[in-house]
Every structure is written in C-alpha cells, then in structure tokens.
Amino acid sequence: MTALRVHLALTACMLVGLAWIGSKPNGGGSSVFLGLVALLVLLAIAWLILVIVGLWRPADSRLWVTAAPLLVAAVIGTQFVISPLEARWHFAQPSFDRALTEVRADPDSGDDYRSAARDERTLGSYQVIKTWKTGANTYFAVEGAGSAGGSGGFVHRPRGAAAEEGCNAQSDEPLTDEWFTFECRS
C-alpha cells in the first residue's frame, strides 16, 4: 500500500505540474513540459510493473490498480472541457483589463510605448515582467511564458488590428474577442 500512496502522490504532482505549465501562454517553455511528460511516462512504466507484481496478490489488494489511471483520465478529461490556460485567464482577465485602461490613460502611451514604471507587477496570478504598446496592440510579457529564449504573454488586440510583424502570429491563441496569447522569438 505504501508503493501505491507514493505512486499516486508522484502522479498527482506531475499532473498538477502539467496543468500549471498549461496555464501559461504558449505552454511556458517546452523543455519543462517535455521533462514532466517524460517523468509521467516513467510513472506509467512503474505503474505497469506494480500491476504485474500485484497480479499475484490477493484480489482485495488489486483494487488500487485503477486508482492511477482514473486520476490521469480525470485530469486529461478536464483538459478537454476547459484548458488550464482558459481557467486561469478567466480569473486574471479583470486585472489585465484594469492594467490596459491604465496604459491607455497614460499620457506617454504613444504608438511605441514601453513601460518602465509598470514593469514587474502581478496581474491576476501572472507575474508580468514587461508591458509595451505597438500601434493598437498592448502587450503584457509574462514570466516563464516564452520558449526558446523568446518572450510570451498576453496581447490586447482590438478588433481589426493586425498582429505585430515581429511576433510569431501562428502561436497566437484567442482567449476572448480581443485578448490573445503571443510569443515573440528573440
């Protein structure tokens, strides 16, 4: 039974980690995600070994065999209902809306606005490391959101405004009609 508890605790930690990474724009960096997936695969192999060993035990101790797969299925199933990014964004969006209003109200907020005073702040549950405005688009770079040395985060793009050419438009994921994720490669 101790092996079961350890295995379930490790599986739960891996799944929480995957959900947390999935709640960041652009996955928060692919190397960490791949590392957690690799650990989850190792846990799956360990579970299979425990199942094979458990086949020679009495029937009442085999009930735990379904615990880990049910835990994984429940977490993966919820990912299809609502993604961790959408769930976390739902609670963070009001903070970003207020920050957007502040940026727009700032008299220094021109077409090429880069914030020095508003860097390094928390909006919702996201740590924003940089805010800038290019044309009609307002960007909020989030700590740990970019991959391959780039930056990532959220962009407010009013209807009809084009994506900034310097950013990888293919990675933009719509969150609402005017809020998107972004990733700029450096």
MODELLER restraints for C-alpha pairs under 7 A, 6 or more apart:
rsr = mdl.restraints
at = mdl.atoms
rsr.add(forms.Gaussian(group=physical.xy_distance, feature=features.Distance(at['CA:8:A'], at['CA:68:A']), mean=6.05, stdev=0.5))
rsr.add(forms.Gaussian(group=physical.xy_distance, feature=features.Distance(at['CA:11:A'], at['CA:40:A']), mean=6.91, stdev=0.5))
rsr.add(forms.Gaussian(group=physical.xy_distance, feature=features.Distance(at['CA:11:A'], at['CA:43:A']), mean=6.88, stdev=0.5))
rsr.add(forms.Gaussian(group=physical.xy_distance, feature=features.Distance(at['CA:14:A'], at['CA:36:A']), mean=6.26, stdev=0.5))
rsr.add(forms.Gaussian(group=physical.xy_distance, feature=features.Distance(at['CA:14:A'], at['CA:40:A']), mean=6.43, stdev=0.5))
rsr.add(forms.Gaussian(group=physical.xy_distance, feature=features.Distance(at['CA:18:A'], at['CA:33:A']), mean=6.70, stdev=0.5))
rsr.add(forms.Gaussian(group=physical.xy_distance, feature=features.Distance(at['CA:18:A'], at['CA:36:A']), mean=6.74, stdev=0.5))
rsr.add(forms.Gaussian(group=physical.xy_distance, feature=features.Distance(at['CA:19:A'], at['CA:84:A']), mean=5.80, stdev=0.5))
rsr.add(forms.Gaussian(group=physical.xy_distance, feature=features.Distance(at['CA:21:A'], at['CA:27:A']), mean=5.53, stdev=0.5))
rsr.add(forms.Gaussian(group=physical.xy_distance, feature=features.Distance(at['CA:21:A'], at['CA:28:A']), mean=5.61, stdev=0.5))
rsr.add(forms.Gaussian(group=physical.xy_distance, feature=features.Distance(at['CA:21:A'], at['CA:33:A']), mean=6.82, stdev=0.5))
rsr.add(forms.Gaussian(group=physical.xy_distance, feature=features.Distance(at['CA:22:A'], at['CA:84:A']), mean=5.64, stdev=0.5))
rsr.add(forms.Gaussian(group=physical.xy_distance, feature=features.Distance(at['CA:22:A'], at['CA:85:A']), mean=5.91, stdev=0.5))
rsr.add(forms.Gaussian(group=physical.xy_distance, feature=features.Distance(at['CA:23:A'], at['CA:84:A']), mean=4.51, stdev=0.5))
rsr.add(forms.Gaussian(group=physical.xy_distance, feature=features.Distance(at['CA:23:A'], at['CA:85:A']), mean=3.59, stdev=0.5))
rsr.add(forms.Gaussian(group=physical.xy_distance, feature=features.Distance(at['CA:23:A'], at['CA:88:A']), mean=6.17, stdev=0.5))
rsr.add(forms.Gaussian(group=physical.xy_distance, feature=features.Distance(at['CA:24:A'], at['CA:85:A']), mean=5.96, stdev=0.5))
rsr.add(forms.Gaussian(group=physical.xy_distance, feature=features.Distance(at['CA:24:A'], at['CA:145:A']), mean=5.72, stdev=0.5))
rsr.add(forms.Gaussian(group=physical.xy_distance, feature=features.Distance(at['CA:25:A'], at['CA:85:A']), mean=6.98, stdev=0.5))
rsr.add(forms.Gaussian(group=physical.xy_distance, feature=features.Distance(at['CA:25:A'], at['CA:145:A']), mean=5.37, stdev=0.5))
rsr.add(forms.Gaussian(group=physical.xy_distance, feature=features.Distance(at['CA:25:A'], at['CA:152:A']), mean=6.47, stdev=0.5))
rsr.add(forms.Gaussian(group=physical.xy_distance, feature=features.Distance(at['CA:25:A'], at['CA:153:A']), mean=5.44, stdev=0.5))
rsr.add(forms.Gaussian(group=physical.xy_distance, feature=features.Distance(at['CA:25:A'], at['CA:181:A']), mean=5.61, stdev=0.5))
rsr.add(forms.Gaussian(group=physical.xy_distance, feature=features.Distance(at['CA:26:A'], at['CA:145:A']), mean=6.15, stdev=0.5))
rsr.add(forms.Gaussian(group=physical.xy_distance, feature=features.Distance(at['CA:26:A'], at['CA:146:A']), mean=6.61, stdev=0.5))
rsr.add(forms.Gaussian(group=physical.xy_distance, feature=features.Distance(at['CA:26:A'], at['CA:152:A']), mean=6.95, stdev=0.5))
rsr.add(forms.Gaussian(group=physical.xy_distance, feature=features.Distance(at['CA:26:A'], at['CA:183:A']), mean=6.96, stdev=0.5))
rsr.add(forms.Gaussian(group=physical.xy_distance, feature=features.Distance(at['CA:27:A'], at['CA:145:A']), mean=6.67, stdev=0.5))
rsr.add(forms.Gaussian(group=physical.xy_distance, feature=features.Distance(at['CA:28:A'], at['CA:144:A']), mean=5.25, stdev=0.5))
rsr.add(forms.Gaussian(group=physical.xy_distance, feature=features.Distance(at['CA:28:A'], at['CA:145:A']), mean=4.02, stdev=0.5))
rsr.add(forms.Gaussian(group=physical.xy_distance, feature=features.Distance(at['CA:28:A'], at['CA:146:A']), mean=5.80, stdev=0.5))
rsr.add(forms.Gaussian(group=physical.xy_distance, feature=features.Distance(at['CA:28:A'], at['CA:147:A']), mean=6.60, stdev=0.5))
rsr.add(forms.Gaussian(group=physical.xy_distance, feature=features.Distance(at['CA:29:A'], at['CA:144:A']), mean=6.93, stdev=0.5))
rsr.add(forms.Gaussian(group=physical.xy_distance, feature=features.Distance(at['CA:29:A'], at['CA:145:A']), mean=6.41, stdev=0.5))
rsr.add(forms.Gaussian(group=physical.xy_distance, feature=features.Distance(at['CA:29:A'], at['CA:146:A']), mean=5.84, stdev=0.5))
rsr.add(forms.Gaussian(group=physical.xy_distance, feature=features.Distance(at['CA:29:A'], at['CA:147:A']), mean=4.29, stdev=0.5))
rsr.add(forms.Gaussian(group=physical.xy_distance, feature=features.Distance(at['CA:30:A'], at['CA:147:A']), mean=6.39, stdev=0.5))
rsr.add(forms.Gaussian(group=physical.xy_distance, feature=features.Distance(at['CA:51:A'], at['CA:65:A']), mean=6.27, stdev=0.5))
rsr.add(forms.Gaussian(group=physical.xy_distance, feature=features.Distance(at['CA:54:A'], at['CA:62:A']), mean=6.31, stdev=0.5))
rsr.add(forms.Gaussian(group=physical.xy_distance, feature=features.Distance(at['CA:86:A'], at['CA:175:A']), mean=6.90, stdev=0.5))
rsr.add(forms.Gaussian(group=physical.xy_distance, feature=features.Distance(at['CA:91:A'], at['CA:124:A']), mean=6.67, stdev=0.5))
rsr.add(forms.Gaussian(group=physical.xy_distance, feature=features.Distance(at['CA:92:A'], at['CA:123:A']), mean=6.52, stdev=0.5))
rsr.add(forms.Gaussian(group=physical.xy_distance, feature=features.Distance(at['CA:92:A'], at['CA:124:A']), mean=3.97, stdev=0.5))
rsr.add(forms.Gaussian(group=physical.xy_distance, feature=features.Distance(at['CA:92:A'], at['CA:125:A']), mean=6.32, stdev=0.5))
rsr.add(forms.Gaussian(group=physical.xy_distance, feature=features.Distance(at['CA:95:A'], at['CA:123:A']), mean=5.28, stdev=0.5))
rsr.add(forms.Gaussian(group=physical.xy_distance, feature=features.Distance(at['CA:95:A'], at['CA:124:A']), mean=5.56, stdev=0.5))
rsr.add(forms.Gaussian(group=physical.xy_distance, feature=features.Distance(at['CA:96:A'], at['CA:123:A']), mean=6.13, stdev=0.5))
rsr.add(forms.Gaussian(group=physical.xy_distance, feature=features.Distance(at['CA:103:A'], at['CA:109:A']), mean=6.37, stdev=0.5))
rsr.add(forms.Gaussian(group=physical.xy_distance, feature=features.Distance(at['CA:111:A'], at['CA:133:A']), mean=6.36, stdev=0.5))
rsr.add(forms.Gaussian(group=physical.xy_distance, feature=features.Distance(at['CA:111:A'], at['CA:134:A']), mean=5.25, stdev=0.5))
rsr.add(forms.Gaussian(group=physical.xy_distance, feature=features.Distance(at['CA:111:A'], at['CA:135:A']), mean=4.64, stdev=0.5))
rsr.add(forms.Gaussian(group=physical.xy_distance, feature=features.Distance(at['CA:112:A'], at['CA:133:A']), mean=5.72, stdev=0.5))
rsr.add(forms.Gaussian(group=physical.xy_distance, feature=features.Distance(at['CA:112:A'], at['CA:134:A']), mean=4.98, stdev=0.5))
rsr.add(forms.Gaussian(group=physical.xy_distance, feature=features.Distance(at['CA:112:A'], at['CA:135:A']), mean=6.79, stdev=0.5))
rsr.add(forms.Gaussian(group=physical.xy_distance, feature=features.Distance(at['CA:113:A'], at['CA:132:A']), mean=5.40, stdev=0.5))
rsr.add(forms.Gaussian(group=physical.xy_distance, feature=features.Distance(at['CA:113:A'], at['CA:133:A']), mean=4.85, stdev=0.5))
rsr.add(forms.Gaussian(group=physical.xy_distance, feature=features.Distance(at['CA:113:A'], at['CA:134:A']), mean=6.66, stdev=0.5))
rsr.add(forms.Gaussian(group=physical.xy_distance, feature=features.Distance(at['CA:114:A'], at['CA:131:A']), mean=6.30, stdev=0.5))
rsr.add(forms.Gaussian(group=physical.xy_distance, feature=features.Distance(at['CA:114:A'], at['CA:132:A']), mean=4.35, stdev=0.5))
rsr.add(forms.Gaussian(group=physical.xy_distance, feature=features.Distance(at['CA:114:A'], at['CA:133:A']), mean=6.41, stdev=0.5))
rsr.add(forms.Gaussian(group=physical.xy_distance, feature=features.Distance(at['CA:115:A'], at['CA:130:A']), mean=6.97, stdev=0.5))
rsr.add(forms.Gaussian(group=physical.xy_distance, feature=features.Distance(at['CA:115:A'], at['CA:131:A']), mean=5.50, stdev=0.5))
rsr.add(forms.Gaussian(group=physical.xy_distance, feature=features.Distance(at['CA:115:A'], at['CA:132:A']), mean=5.90, stdev=0.5))
rsr.add(forms.Gaussian(group=physical.xy_distance, feature=features.Distance(at['CA:118:A'], at['CA:131:A']), mean=6.85, stdev=0.5))
rsr.add(forms.Gaussian(group=physical.xy_distance, feature=features.Distance(at['CA:119:A'], at['CA:128:A']), mean=6.83, stdev=0.5))
rsr.add(forms.Gaussian(group=physical.xy_distance, feature=features.Distance(at['CA:119:A'], at['CA:129:A']), mean=5.29, stdev=0.5))
rsr.add(forms.Gaussian(group=physical.xy_distance, feature=features.Distance(at['CA:119:A'], at['CA:130:A']), mean=4.72, stdev=0.5))
rsr.add(forms.Gaussian(group=physical.xy_distance, feature=features.Distance(at['CA:119:A'], at['CA:131:A']), mean=6.22, stdev=0.5))
rsr.add(forms.Gaussian(group=physical.xy_distance, feature=features.Distance(at['CA:120:A'], at['CA:127:A']), mean=6.89, stdev=0.5))
rsr.add(forms.Gaussian(group=physical.xy_distance, feature=features.Distance(at['CA:120:A'], at['CA:128:A']), mean=5.52, stdev=0.5))
rsr.add(forms.Gaussian(group=physical.xy_distance, feature=features.Distance(at['CA:120:A'], at['CA:129:A']), mean=4.43, stdev=0.5))
rsr.add(forms.Gaussian(group=physical.xy_distance, feature=features.Distance(at['CA:120:A'], at['CA:130:A']), mean=6.52, stdev=0.5))
rsr.add(forms.Gaussian(group=physical.xy_distance, feature=features.Distance(at['CA:121:A'], at['CA:127:A']), mean=5.90, stdev=0.5))
rsr.add(forms.Gaussian(group=physical.xy_distance, feature=features.Distance(at['CA:121:A'], at['CA:128:A']), mean=5.32, stdev=0.5))
rsr.add(forms.Gaussian(group=physical.xy_distance, feature=features.Distance(at['CA:121:A'], at['CA:129:A']), mean=6.72, stdev=0.5))
rsr.add(forms.Gaussian(group=physical.xy_distance, feature=features.Distance(at['CA:122:A'], at['CA:128:A']), mean=5.73, stdev=0.5))
rsr.add(forms.Gaussian(group=physical.xy_distance, feature=features.Distance(at['CA:126:A'], at['CA:142:A']), mean=6.51, stdev=0.5))
rsr.add(forms.Gaussian(group=physical.xy_distance, feature=features.Distance(at['CA:127:A'], at['CA:142:A']), mean=5.70, stdev=0.5))
rsr.add(forms.Gaussian(group=physical.xy_distance, feature=features.Distance(at['CA:127:A'], at['CA:143:A']), mean=5.67, stdev=0.5))
rsr.add(forms.Gaussian(group=physical.xy_distance, feature=features.Distance(at['CA:128:A'], at['CA:140:A']), mean=6.25, stdev=0.5))
rsr.add(forms.Gaussian(group=physical.xy_distance, feature=features.Distance(at['CA:128:A'], at['CA:141:A']), mean=5.62, stdev=0.5))
rsr.add(forms.Gaussian(group=physical.xy_distance, feature=features.Distance(at['CA:128:A'], at['CA:142:A']), mean=4.46, stdev=0.5))
rsr.add(forms.Gaussian(group=physical.xy_distance, feature=features.Distance(at['CA:128:A'], at['CA:143:A']), mean=6.08, stdev=0.5))
rsr.add(forms.Gaussian(group=physical.xy_distance, feature=features.Distance(at['CA:129:A'], at['CA:141:A']), mean=5.70, stdev=0.5))
rsr.add(forms.Gaussian(group=physical.xy_distance, feature=features.Distance(at['CA:129:A'], at['CA:142:A']), mean=5.73, stdev=0.5))
rsr.add(forms.Gaussian(group=physical.xy_distance, feature=features.Distance(at['CA:129:A'], at['CA:143:A']), mean=5.94, stdev=0.5))
rsr.add(forms.Gaussian(group=physical.xy_distance, feature=features.Distance(at['CA:130:A'], at['CA:140:A']), mean=5.93, stdev=0.5))
rsr.add(forms.Gaussian(group=physical.xy_distance, feature=features.Distance(at['CA:130:A'], at['CA:141:A']), mean=5.12, stdev=0.5))
rsr.add(forms.Gaussian(group=physical.xy_distance, feature=features.Distance(at['CA:131:A'], at['CA:139:A']), mean=5.56, stdev=0.5))
rsr.add(forms.Gaussian(group=physical.xy_distance, feature=features.Distance(at['CA:131:A'], at['CA:140:A']), mean=4.64, stdev=0.5))
rsr.add(forms.Gaussian(group=physical.xy_distance, feature=features.Distance(at['CA:131:A'], at['CA:141:A']), mean=6.28, stdev=0.5))
rsr.add(forms.Gaussian(group=physical.xy_distance, feature=features.Distance(at['CA:132:A'], at['CA:138:A']), mean=5.84, stdev=0.5))
rsr.add(forms.Gaussian(group=physical.xy_distance, feature=features.Distance(at['CA:132:A'], at['CA:139:A']), mean=5.17, stdev=0.5))
rsr.add(forms.Gaussian(group=physical.xy_distance, feature=features.Distance(at['CA:132:A'], at['CA:140:A']), mean=6.76, stdev=0.5))
rsr.add(forms.Gaussian(group=physical.xy_distance, feature=features.Distance(at['CA:133:A'], at['CA:139:A']), mean=5.92, stdev=0.5))
rsr.add(forms.Gaussian(group=physical.xy_distance, feature=features.Distance(at['CA:136:A'], at['CA:157:A']), mean=6.68, stdev=0.5))
rsr.add(forms.Gaussian(group=physical.xy_distance, feature=features.Distance(at['CA:136:A'], at['CA:158:A']), mean=6.85, stdev=0.5))
rsr.add(forms.Gaussian(group=physical.xy_distance, feature=features.Distance(at['CA:136:A'], at['CA:161:A']), mean=6.46, stdev=0.5))
rsr.add(forms.Gaussian(group=physical.xy_distance, feature=features.Distance(at['CA:137:A'], at['CA:155:A']), mean=6.55, stdev=0.5))
rsr.add(forms.Gaussian(group=physical.xy_distance, feature=features.Distance(at['CA:137:A'], at['CA:156:A']), mean=5.64, stdev=0.5))
rsr.add(forms.Gaussian(group=physical.xy_distance, feature=features.Distance(at['CA:137:A'], at['CA:157:A']), mean=4.84, stdev=0.5))
rsr.add(forms.Gaussian(group=physical.xy_distance, feature=features.Distance(at['CA:138:A'], at['CA:155:A']), mean=5.52, stdev=0.5))
rsr.add(forms.Gaussian(group=physical.xy_distance, feature=features.Distance(at['CA:138:A'], at['CA:156:A']), mean=5.20, stdev=0.5))
rsr.add(forms.Gaussian(group=physical.xy_distance, feature=features.Distance(at['CA:138:A'], at['CA:157:A']), mean=6.87, stdev=0.5))
rsr.add(forms.Gaussian(group=physical.xy_distance, feature=features.Distance(at['CA:139:A'], at['CA:154:A']), mean=5.98, stdev=0.5))
rsr.add(forms.Gaussian(group=physical.xy_distance, feature=features.Distance(at['CA:139:A'], at['CA:155:A']), mean=4.41, stdev=0.5))
rsr.add(forms.Gaussian(group=physical.xy_distance, feature=features.Distance(at['CA:139:A'], at['CA:156:A']), mean=6.56, stdev=0.5))
rsr.add(forms.Gaussian(group=physical.xy_distance, feature=features.Distance(at['CA:140:A'], at['CA:153:A']), mean=5.68, stdev=0.5))
rsr.add(forms.Gaussian(group=physical.xy_distance, feature=features.Distance(at['CA:140:A'], at['CA:154:A']), mean=5.27, stdev=0.5))
rsr.add(forms.Gaussian(group=physical.xy_distance, feature=features.Distance(at['CA:140:A'], at['CA:155:A']), mean=6.15, stdev=0.5))
rsr.add(forms.Gaussian(group=physical.xy_distance, feature=features.Distance(at['CA:141:A'], at['CA:151:A']), mean=6.34, stdev=0.5))
rsr.add(forms.Gaussian(group=physical.xy_distance, feature=features.Distance(at['CA:141:A'], at['CA:152:A']), mean=5.41, stdev=0.5))
rsr.add(forms.Gaussian(group=physical.xy_distance, feature=features.Distance(at['CA:141:A'], at['CA:153:A']), mean=4.45, stdev=0.5))
rsr.add(forms.Gaussian(group=physical.xy_distance, feature=features.Distance(at['CA:141:A'], at['CA:154:A']), mean=6.57, stdev=0.5))
rsr.add(forms.Gaussian(group=physical.xy_distance, feature=features.Distance(at['CA:142:A'], at['CA:152:A']), mean=6.11, stdev=0.5))
rsr.add(forms.Gaussian(group=physical.xy_distance, feature=features.Distance(at['CA:142:A'], at['CA:153:A']), mean=4.73, stdev=0.5))
rsr.add(forms.Gaussian(group=physical.xy_distance, feature=features.Distance(at['CA:145:A'], at['CA:151:A']), mean=6.49, stdev=0.5))
rsr.add(forms.Gaussian(group=physical.xy_distance, feature=features.Distance(at['CA:145:A'], at['CA:152:A']), mean=4.77, stdev=0.5))
rsr.add(forms.Gaussian(group=physical.xy_distance, feature=features.Distance(at['CA:145:A'], at['CA:153:A']), mean=5.85, stdev=0.5))
rsr.add(forms.Gaussian(group=physical.xy_distance, feature=features.Distance(at['CA:146:A'], at['CA:152:A']), mean=4.21, stdev=0.5))
rsr.add(forms.Gaussian(group=physical.xy_distance, feature=features.Distance(at['CA:146:A'], at['CA:183:A']), mean=6.05, stdev=0.5))
rsr.add(forms.Gaussian(group=physical.xy_distance, feature=features.Distance(at['CA:149:A'], at['CA:185:A']), mean=6.88, stdev=0.5))
rsr.add(forms.Gaussian(group=physical.xy_distance, feature=features.Distance(at['CA:149:A'], at['CA:186:A']), mean=6.33, stdev=0.5))
rsr.add(forms.Gaussian(group=physical.xy_distance, feature=features.Distance(at['CA:150:A'], at['CA:183:A']), mean=6.86, stdev=0.5))
rsr.add(forms.Gaussian(group=physical.xy_distance, feature=features.Distance(at['CA:150:A'], at['CA:184:A']), mean=5.44, stdev=0.5))
rsr.add(forms.Gaussian(group=physical.xy_distance, feature=features.Distance(at['CA:150:A'], at['CA:185:A']), mean=4.21, stdev=0.5))
rsr.add(forms.Gaussian(group=physical.xy_distance, feature=features.Distance(at['CA:150:A'], at['CA:186:A']), mean=4.86, stdev=0.5))
rsr.add(forms.Gaussian(group=physical.xy_distance, feature=features.Distance(at['CA:151:A'], at['CA:183:A']), mean=5.71, stdev=0.5))
rsr.add(forms.Gaussian(group=physical.xy_distance, feature=features.Distance(at['CA:151:A'], at['CA:184:A']), mean=5.29, stdev=0.5))
rsr.add(forms.Gaussian(group=physical.xy_distance, feature=features.Distance(at['CA:151:A'], at['CA:185:A']), mean=6.56, stdev=0.5))
rsr.add(forms.Gaussian(group=physical.xy_distance, feature=features.Distance(at['CA:152:A'], at['CA:182:A']), mean=5.35, stdev=0.5))
rsr.add(forms.Gaussian(group=physical.xy_distance, feature=features.Distance(at['CA:152:A'], at['CA:183:A']), mean=4.16, stdev=0.5))
rsr.add(forms.Gaussian(group=physical.xy_distance, feature=features.Distance(at['CA:152:A'], at['CA:184:A']), mean=6.15, stdev=0.5))
rsr.add(forms.Gaussian(group=physical.xy_distance, feature=features.Distance(at['CA:153:A'], at['CA:181:A']), mean=5.56, stdev=0.5))
rsr.add(forms.Gaussian(group=physical.xy_distance, feature=features.Distance(at['CA:153:A'], at['CA:182:A']), mean=5.51, stdev=0.5))
rsr.add(forms.Gaussian(group=physical.xy_distance, feature=features.Distance(at['CA:153:A'], at['CA:183:A']), mean=6.73, stdev=0.5))
rsr.add(forms.Gaussian(group=physical.xy_distance, feature=features.Distance(at['CA:154:A'], at['CA:179:A']), mean=6.83, stdev=0.5))
rsr.add(forms.Gaussian(group=physical.xy_distance, feature=features.Distance(at['CA:154:A'], at['CA:180:A']), mean=5.64, stdev=0.5))
rsr.add(forms.Gaussian(group=physical.xy_distance, feature=features.Distance(at['CA:154:A'], at['CA:181:A']), mean=4.41, stdev=0.5))
rsr.add(forms.Gaussian(group=physical.xy_distance, feature=features.Distance(at['CA:154:A'], at['CA:182:A']), mean=5.79, stdev=0.5))
rsr.add(forms.Gaussian(group=physical.xy_distance, feature=features.Distance(at['CA:155:A'], at['CA:179:A']), mean=5.78, stdev=0.5))
rsr.add(forms.Gaussian(group=physical.xy_distance, feature=features.Distance(at['CA:155:A'], at['CA:180:A']), mean=5.31, stdev=0.5))
rsr.add(forms.Gaussian(group=physical.xy_distance, feature=features.Distance(at['CA:155:A'], at['CA:181:A']), mean=6.01, stdev=0.5))
rsr.add(forms.Gaussian(group=physical.xy_distance, feature=features.Distance(at['CA:155:A'], at['CA:182:A']), mean=6.41, stdev=0.5))
rsr.add(forms.Gaussian(group=physical.xy_distance, feature=features.Distance(at['CA:156:A'], at['CA:178:A']), mean=5.61, stdev=0.5))
rsr.add(forms.Gaussian(group=physical.xy_distance, feature=features.Distance(at['CA:156:A'], at['CA:179:A']), mean=4.65, stdev=0.5))
rsr.add(forms.Gaussian(group=physical.xy_distance, feature=features.Distance(at['CA:156:A'], at['CA:180:A']), mean=6.48, stdev=0.5))
rsr.add(forms.Gaussian(group=physical.xy_distance, feature=features.Distance(at['CA:157:A'], at['CA:178:A']), mean=5.12, stdev=0.5))
rsr.add(forms.Gaussian(group=physical.xy_distance, feature=features.Distance(at['CA:157:A'], at['CA:179:A']), mean=6.16, stdev=0.5))
rsr.add(forms.Gaussian(group=physical.xy_distance, feature=features.Distance(at['CA:158:A'], at['CA:178:A']), mean=5.30, stdev=0.5))
rsr.add(forms.Gaussian(group=physical.xy_distance, feature=features.Distance(at['CA:159:A'], at['CA:178:A']), mean=6.24, stdev=0.5))
rsr.add(forms.Gaussian(group=physical.xy_distance, feature=features.Distance(at['CA:163:A'], at['CA:169:A']), mean=6.38, stdev=0.5))
rsr.add(forms.Gaussian(group=physical.xy_distance, feature=features.Distance(at['CA:166:A'], at['CA:184:A']), mean=6.70, stdev=0.5))
rsr.add(forms.Gaussian(group=physical.xy_distance, feature=features.Distance(at['CA:167:A'], at['CA:183:A']), mean=6.07, stdev=0.5))
rsr.add(forms.Gaussian(group=physical.xy_distance, feature=features.Distance(at['CA:167:A'], at['CA:184:A']), mean=4.23, stdev=0.5))
rsr.add(forms.Gaussian(group=physical.xy_distance, feature=features.Distance(at['CA:167:A'], at['CA:185:A']), mean=6.61, stdev=0.5))
rsr.add(forms.Gaussian(group=physical.xy_distance, feature=features.Distance(at['CA:168:A'], at['CA:183:A']), mean=5.81, stdev=0.5))
rsr.add(forms.Gaussian(group=physical.xy_distance, feature=features.Distance(at['CA:168:A'], at['CA:184:A']), mean=5.60, stdev=0.5))
rsr.add(forms.Gaussian(group=physical.xy_distance, feature=features.Distance(at['CA:168:A'], at['CA:185:A']), mean=6.93, stdev=0.5))
rsr.add(forms.Gaussian(group=physical.xy_distance, feature=features.Distance(at['CA:171:A'], at['CA:182:A']), mean=6.16, stdev=0.5))
rsr.add(forms.Gaussian(group=physical.xy_distance, feature=features.Distance(at['CA:171:A'], at['CA:183:A']), mean=6.26, stdev=0.5))
rsr.add(forms.Gaussian(group=physical.xy_distance, feature=features.Distance(at['CA:172:A'], at['CA:180:A']), mean=5.97, stdev=0.5))
rsr.add(forms.Gaussian(group=physical.xy_distance, feature=features.Distance(at['CA:172:A'], at['CA:181:A']), mean=5.07, stdev=0.5))
rsr.add(forms.Gaussian(group=physical.xy_distance, feature=features.Distance(at['CA:172:A'], at['CA:182:A']), mean=4.83, stdev=0.5))
rsr.add(forms.Gaussian(group=physical.xy_distance, feature=features.Distance(at['CA:173:A'], at['CA:180:A']), mean=5.33, stdev=0.5))
rsr.add(forms.Gaussian(group=physical.xy_distance, feature=features.Distance(at['CA:173:A'], at['CA:181:A']), mean=5.15, stdev=0.5))
rsr.add(forms.Gaussian(group=physical.xy_distance, feature=features.Distance(at['CA:174:A'], at['CA:180:A']), mean=4.38, stdev=0.5))
rsr.add(forms.Gaussian(group=physical.xy_distance, feature=features.Distance(at['CA:174:A'], at['CA:181:A']), mean=6.60, stdev=0.5))
